[in-house]
Amino acid sequence: MNDTSKKASFLGININLVDRKEIITLLVNYATQGVGRPRTAFYLNAHCVNIASRDVEYRAVLNSADLVYAGGQGVVWGGRLCGIPIPARVNIMDIFDFLAEEFRNRKISIFLLGETPETIGKADAALRTKGLFVVGSHHGYFTESQEKDVINKINAARPDIILVGLGVPKQEKWILRNRNNLESNLSWGVGGLFKIFAGYLQDTPSWIRVSGLEWLYLGIQDPKRLVSRYLLGNLIFMYRVLAIHMRRLCLKS
């Protein structure tokens, strides 16, 4: 499948117009088909869009990625309001069981990078119990002087996929900065995924994800981020989307 032909610009960010099945296919293909450099995959939600609007470097990283998918329901709704037919919102947990089966069947190896030593250790153990081929892990609290050692550890493990959970936009910038030094097929920014596998965050029920209220569910679990990131951030995102929508209506009239 030629995913490059299925992209559109949403608020200045190139996003792939792919559904869940297509994303699974892309990720598996990226993991198993080396092209001389690691492919990159990132998610996009309302918070990401807000950061990209003021962080030129982060926006450029997203626009250079092989895959950027709608990780938030707001992006799907906002895209459609702006005339962009984004097929579906995809949370990693929506597709994890299908991905895990593919990873096991194809013996795809993964390395985990991010979070505290305790969190990444628990996430590592949890994924191994699911039968995944985890070849190594490292916490995300390393200094710039330690970065080379971390990269050497990753490369020594020779993973097919590196899951990077350093938070937005740090994880995306880190991946792009070290892209040519990483000996893997795919580097994938996964945000707070490791906290879910470690048991520190509850996975959002599917009916809440579909309703678009995941931000509230996560915010209740992490109230420090509720006001600034979710309540205020969502209002700012909605303002940007409505501004584009009104402009489109004016051009049509």
N, C-alpha and C positions, 0 to 999 in steps of 0.2 A: 504493500500500500504506500502510495506517495503522499505522506502527511504534509509535505511542504506546500502542496496545492490547496490545502484546506485550512488556511489561516485568515484571520481578519484582525483589523486594528480596533481595539476597544480602549478608549481614553488614552491613546498613545502607546498601548501595549499590544504586541502581536500575540494572539491567542489561537491555539489549534481548535478547530471545530470538529472535535471527535467525541464519540460516545464512550461508554465504559468498556464495551467489548473491544473497540479500536485502541483504547489506551492500554489495555492488557496486552494486546498484540504488539503494539509499539514497544512497550517496556521489555517484553520478552525478547523481541528482535534486537533491541539495543543491547541487551545483556549478553546475547549469544553471538552477535555478529560484530566483531571488532573492525573498526574503520581507521585505525592508526591514531585515534584520539578518543578520550571518553566522551560519549554522548552526555547531554545534560537534560534533566527533567525537573520542572518546577511547578508548583501550584499557584493559583491566583485567587485571592479572596478580596473582600472590601478593604481590609486592613492593608494588604499588599498594594492595592491600587492607590490608597492614600499615601503610602510611603513613596511609591514610584512617582507620584505627582510632584514631589519636592526633592527626590534623590535621583539625580540624573544618572549617576553610576549604576544604581540598582536597576533603573529602567533600561539602561543599555544592556545589562546582564540578561534581563528577561528577554529582550528582543534579539539576543544572540543565541538563545537556547534552542535545542532541537525540539523540545516539547514543553509547552505551557498550557496547562489545563485548568478549567474552572473548578477550584477547590471550595468555593462558597456559593450558596444558592443565590446570594445577592448579585453575583457576577452574571449568573444565568439570566435572572430577571432583568438586571440592568442592561445586559447585552441585547436582549430581545427588544427592550423598550427603545434602544438606540438603533434597531434594525439589523442586529447581528444575530443570526440563528445559532446560538450556542446550544448544542444538543442536550447536554446534561451536566449537572454538577457531580463531581467525583471526589468523594472523601476516600482516603486510602483504605479505611476500614470497610467501605462499600465493596471493594474489590479484593480485599486481602485474602480471603479464602480461595478465590480463583487463582490469584497470583501465587499463593503458597503451593498450590497443587502443581502449577506449571514449574515453579522453582524446584520442587522435589523431583518431579518427573524428569526434568532436564539437568538435574544436579547443578543448578545455578548457585554459585557461592556468593555470600554477602559479608560485608564488613560494616560495623556500626560505629558511627562517630558522633559524639554529642552528649549533652547533659552532664550530671555529676557522676563520679565514679560509682556510687551506690545505684543510681538510676540505670546507668548503662549496663552495669553488671546484672541487674535483675531483668532488664530487657533482653540481654544476651541469653540468659538462662531460659527465659520464657519462649523465645523463638527456637531455641534448640529442642525444647520439649515438643514443639510443633513439627519437628522433623526437618527443619530448615538447616541448610549447610552454612552455618555461621563460622567463618574462618578467623574472626578476630573482632575486637572492639576496643575503643578508647574513649575516654571522657572528653568533654569539650572545653575543659578549663586548662588549656595549655597556653603557654606564652609564645610570643613571636619567635624567641630564640629556640623554643622546643619544637617548632612546627616541622623542621626538617626531619627530626627523629620520628614524629608522628607519621609523616609521609613515608619514611623508610619502613615503618612498621606495617603500614597499609600495603605497600608494594611487595614486601616480603611474604604477605599472606596471599597475594595474587587473587583478589576477589573479582568476580564478574561485575558485581554491583557494590557501590559504596553508598550507604544510606547516611545522609548528613543531617543531623538535627541540632543545628546551632541557632535556630531562630532566624526570622526575616529581619533585615536583609543580609545578615552576617553570613548565613550558610550559602546563599547564592554567590556573594562576592568571593567567599573563600573557595568555592568550587571553581569559579572562572579563573581566579588568580593562580590556582594550582593545577588547572586542567591538564596542562602539558607535562606535569610531573607525576601524575597519577596513572599507574598502570592497571587500569580497569576498563571495562567496556561502557559502563554507565555510572554517572554520579547523579544522585537523586536527592533533592532537598525535601525533607520530610517533617520539618517543624517539630511539634511536640509529640510525635508518634511514640517515642520511646517511653514517655510518661504513662501512656495508655498500657503498653505491654508490661511496664514495671508495676502497674497497679496503682499509680498515684493519681491518675485521671480515669474517670469512668468513660467507657466508650458510649457515644451518644446513640440512643435508640433510633432505629431507622425512621420511625414516624416523625421524630423531632427533626431529623436531618431533612426529610422531604418537605416539612412545613416551613423550613427556613429559620427555625428558632434555635439552631445549634449554638449560635453565639450566646444566647441567654443561658442555655444549659451549661456551657463551659464557663461562662462568667460567674455563675453561682458557685461553681467549684473553685474558681480563682477570682474572688471579688476585687482584688487589687487592680485587675485589668478591666473590670466590668464597665466603669464609667469612661475612662479615657479611650480604650481601644474599641469597645463594643458600642456603648450608647452614643458617645460623641462621634466616634469614628464612623459609625453607620450613618449618622445624620449628614456628615460631610460627604460621604460617598453618594448618598441619595441626592444631595444637592447637585453634585457634578453630573450625575446621570440625568436628572430632570432638566438641567441646563442644556444638555445635548439634545434631549427629547424635544424641548420647546423650540430649539433652533431648527430642528428637522421639520417641525410643524409649520414654522414661519416660512421656511423655504418652499414648502408644498402649497402654501396658501397664495 
